[in-house]
Amino acid sequence: MTVYTLDPLADPRWTSFVERHPLASVFHTSAWLLSLRRTYAYTPIVFTTSAPMEALQGAVVLCTVRSRLTGRRLVSLPFSDHCDALVEREDVLRELCGAVERFRADERWKYAELRLPRAELPPAEPFRTADSYHLHRLDLRASAEELWQRLHRDSIQRRVRKAEREKLEYEEGRSESLVARLVQLLELTRDRHRVPIQPRAWFRNLVECFGPAASIRVVSKGGTPVAGLLTLSHGTRVVYKYGGSDVRYNALGGMPLLFWRMIQDAKRSGAQELDLGRTDRDNIGLAVFKERWGAQRSTLTYWRSPGDATPPQASRTLAMARRAFYRLPIRLRRATASLIYRHLG
């Protein structure tokens, strides 16, 4: 079985392949790949068993990440919670994994990483388990009333009703004003968790590249943004990608209201699934929050080749950089974050 490579942003076959493949997600789309390239200069590459001029059949997509801090890596895909291999057969995945590993070794990349949500089709050797997470998805095929009844009565339903009584101002769209307010809320949230926020250019590029498939929702009180989120859509799936809030106004229920509006809008659009994204296995609070919306938990595994490709020194370097970052004044942190993120994909 011969394996070929292609540039998914230049080869027109990729978009049509992603549009028709049942396993394709937001993260496979040209819009996501173009956003990554525009913001971080990552170069996408597809490995496929289909020859040039043939319709694509089996494929995996990765990006090259070049960094002196974290090493030269192949990642499928940076800042993507998951990115399934678009194959149905074990032998095809085995050939593609072998080709990725040969490419990595020939080019002397530090490692190749696959982020696969399907446990029933693991990658072949020499890929080995590197990390494991929870992945939460909400089935939207039930009626809106049934979805409402599945919500946790006290922590979800009660807070949505309270937010409705507060008459929060609700806006939805893709304007520069909404991007700015979302980034403002994300900065507050990331500062609380001591995690740098991605550069504003990243959110602008997502909105521009995805067009109507991107949606920002913000609720405000008296003109002050209190909660916001960003969703991306592909086919019958909607992905909740980013969310942030101002804790001073959490009692108003702004975020639960946005989640319920997100579910209602996804349902009306014909979506069949809402992807609530990756959760660290030790983040019990976040997992419980997602499950109180009726989302089902599955295992998301990250695989690397070679399997021992993350030496302790790399982790120590990142930890030291993070501590130094949070000693900076907040304005300088925000300016520096855009330089940091390209190393973290």
FENPEBEL-V793152 format. One record per residue. N is the residue number from 1. PSI is psi in whole degrees, 0 to 359 (* if undefined). NEAR is the number of other ideal C-beta (glycine too) atoms within 8 Angstrom. D_FIRST is the distance of its C-alpha to the first C-alpha in Angstrom with 1 decimal. Layout:
n/psi/near/d_first
N/PSI/NEAR/D_FIRST
N/PSI/NEAR/D_FIRST
This chain:
n/psi/near/d_first
1/119/6/0.0
2/140/5/3.8
3/134/11/6.6
4/164/10/10.0
5/156/8/13.5
6/161/12/16.5
7/111/8/20.2
8/342/12/20.9
9/351/10/24.6
10/334/5/24.1
11/115/9/21.3
12/344/5/23.1
13/332/10/20.0
14/313/13/20.1
15/315/9/23.6
16/324/8/23.1
17/313/13/19.9
18/323/13/22.0
19/327/8/24.9
20/347/5/23.4
21/129/9/21.1
22/340/3/23.3
23/354/7/22.2
24/145/13/22.9
25/181/13/26.1
26/323/14/28.5
27/347/10/26.6
28/344/13/23.5
29/155/13/25.8
30/330/11/26.4
31/317/12/30.0
32/316/15/29.2
33/321/14/27.0
34/323/11/29.7
35/319/13/32.3
36/317/15/30.6
37/316/12/30.3
38/319/8/33.9
39/318/12/35.4
40/0/11/33.6
41/27/6/31.7
42/141/12/28.3
43/120/7/25.4
44/149/14/22.5
45/135/13/18.9
46/135/14/16.0
47/128/14/12.4
48/154/13/10.2
49/1/12/7.0
50/131/11/9.5
51/159/6/10.5
52/139/5/14.2
53/350/3/16.7
54/153/7/14.5
55/138/6/15.9
56/141/10/14.2
57/296/9/12.8
58/136/14/11.5
59/154/15/12.9
60/145/14/15.1
61/136/15/18.1
62/169/14/20.1
63/147/16/23.1
64/128/11/24.3
65/115/15/27.7
66/116/4/29.8
67/134/10/32.9
68/340/2/35.3
69/314/8/36.5
70/359/9/33.4
71/162/9/30.9
72/119/10/27.9
73/159/13/25.4
74/123/15/22.3
75/135/12/23.4
76/91/13/22.1
77/157/15/24.6
78/137/10/28.0
79/15/6/31.0
80/130/10/28.8
81/322/10/29.8
82/161/12/26.3
83/95/12/23.0
84/151/11/20.6
85/128/12/16.9
86/67/13/16.4
87/157/11/14.0
88/345/4/15.2
89/141/7/12.8
90/320/6/12.8
91/326/7/9.3
92/316/13/8.1
93/322/15/11.0
94/316/9/10.2
95/319/11/7.1
96/319/17/9.4
97/319/15/12.3
98/320/10/11.0
99/320/10/10.5
100/316/14/13.9
101/319/12/15.5
102/318/8/14.6
103/315/13/16.0
104/313/12/19.0
105/317/7/19.7
106/321/6/19.6
107/356/7/21.8
108/41/5/23.9
109/151/12/24.0
110/312/6/26.0
111/166/13/23.5
112/138/16/21.0
113/133/12/22.2
114/135/14/20.9
115/92/14/23.6
116/124/15/22.4
117/351/8/25.0
118/115/7/23.2
119/336/7/24.0
120/350/3/22.2
121/74/9/18.6
122/157/8/19.0
123/162/10/16.5
124/164/8/15.1
125/145/5/17.0
126/17/7/18.3
127/135/14/19.3
128/158/10/22.8
129/129/8/25.5
130/315/10/27.6
131/158/6/29.8
132/137/8/30.7
133/173/12/32.6
134/144/12/34.0
135/127/15/32.7
136/130/15/35.3
137/142/11/34.8
138/121/13/37.6
139/121/9/37.1
140/9/12/39.1
141/346/4/39.2
142/167/7/42.6
143/162/5/45.7
144/322/7/47.2
145/318/6/50.1
146/319/8/47.9
147/319/14/46.0
148/316/8/49.4
149/337/6/50.7
150/347/8/47.8
151/146/13/48.7
152/126/8/50.7
153/316/6/54.3
154/306/6/55.9
155/343/6/53.5
156/296/13/51.7
157/315/10/53.8
158/320/9/57.1
159/327/11/55.8
160/315/13/54.3
161/323/8/57.7
162/316/10/59.5
163/322/14/57.4
164/323/8/58.3
165/330/6/62.0
166/346/9/61.8
167/52/5/60.8
168/146/12/58.3
169/126/8/57.3
170/131/9/53.8
171/144/9/51.7
172/135/10/48.1
173/207/7/46.3
174/23/9/44.6
175/161/6/47.6
176/326/6/48.2
177/318/6/51.0
178/322/14/48.8
179/315/14/46.2
180/318/9/49.2
181/323/12/50.5
182/315/16/47.2
183/320/11/46.7
184/316/9/50.3
185/323/16/49.6
186/323/13/46.4
187/317/11/48.2
188/316/12/50.8
189/314/11/48.3
190/324/12/46.2
191/322/8/49.4
192/322/7/50.4
193/3/6/47.2
194/49/7/47.3
195/128/5/43.9
196/144/10/43.7
197/147/10/43.1
198/156/10/40.4
199/150/9/41.8
200/330/8/43.4
201/328/9/41.1
202/316/12/38.1
203/323/13/40.0
204/317/10/41.1
205/321/12/37.5
206/313/13/36.3
207/317/12/39.1
208/317/7/38.6
209/323/13/34.8
210/336/14/34.8
211/227/9/38.0
212/344/4/39.2
213/356/9/36.3
214/142/14/38.1
215/129/11/41.5
216/132/14/44.1
217/131/14/46.8
218/136/15/49.9
219/143/16/53.2
220/161/12/56.4
221/116/12/59.9
222/33/4/62.7
223/355/5/60.2
224/121/8/58.6
225/133/11/54.9
226/336/13/54.5
227/148/16/50.8
228/157/17/47.7
229/161/15/44.0
230/130/14/41.0
231/152/13/38.5
232/145/14/35.3
233/147/15/33.9
234/123/12/30.7
235/234/6/30.6
236/17/6/32.5
237/140/13/32.3
238/135/13/34.9
239/123/14/34.5
240/113/12/37.6
241/316/8/36.7
242/144/8/40.0
243/146/12/43.6
244/160/13/46.8
245/163/14/50.5
246/112/11/54.0
247/339/7/55.2
248/339/4/58.8
249/15/12/58.1
250/329/10/55.9
251/343/4/58.7
252/343/11/58.5
253/27/12/55.1
254/315/15/53.3
255/315/11/49.8
256/322/11/50.1
257/316/16/51.3
258/319/15/48.4
259/317/11/45.9
260/320/11/47.6
261/321/11/47.7
262/316/14/44.0
263/314/13/43.4
264/315/9/45.7
265/318/10/44.2
266/319/13/40.6
267/315/10/41.9
268/330/6/43.7
269/351/8/40.7
270/5/5/38.7
271/146/12/36.5
272/349/8/35.5
273/139/11/34.6
274/118/15/36.2
275/114/14/34.1
276/5/10/36.7
277/186/10/34.2
278/144/9/33.8
279/130/12/36.7
280/143/8/37.2
281/334/7/37.7
282/2/4/41.2
283/76/8/42.3
284/322/6/44.0
285/316/6/46.2
286/321/9/43.4
287/317/12/41.5
288/317/8/44.8
289/313/8/45.5
290/322/12/42.2
291/337/11/42.7
292/349/10/46.2
293/0/14/44.7
294/6/10/42.9
295/146/11/39.4
296/141/9/37.2
297/137/9/35.8
298/174/10/32.2
299/132/8/30.4
300/120/14/28.4
301/134/11/26.4
302/132/13/25.4
303/142/14/22.8
304/149/14/22.7
305/123/15/20.8
306/159/8/22.7
307/338/10/24.8
308/40/5/28.1
309/8/10/27.7
310/83/8/31.0
311/152/7/33.9
312/330/5/37.4
313/322/6/38.5
314/317/10/36.4
315/319/9/37.9
316/321/8/41.4
317/316/9/40.9
318/320/10/40.1
319/318/8/42.9
320/320/8/45.4
321/322/10/44.3
322/317/9/44.8
323/317/8/48.2
324/322/8/49.2
325/317/11/48.0
326/5/8/50.3
327/349/5/53.3
328/153/9/53.1
329/153/5/55.3
330/320/7/53.5
331/321/6/53.5
332/326/8/51.9
333/316/12/49.3
334/323/9/48.3
335/326/7/48.0
336/333/11/46.0
337/321/12/43.5
338/333/10/41.6
339/330/6/41.1
340/319/11/40.0
341/329/13/37.4
342/343/13/34.9
343/352/9/34.6
344/357/6/33.9
345/*/12/30.9
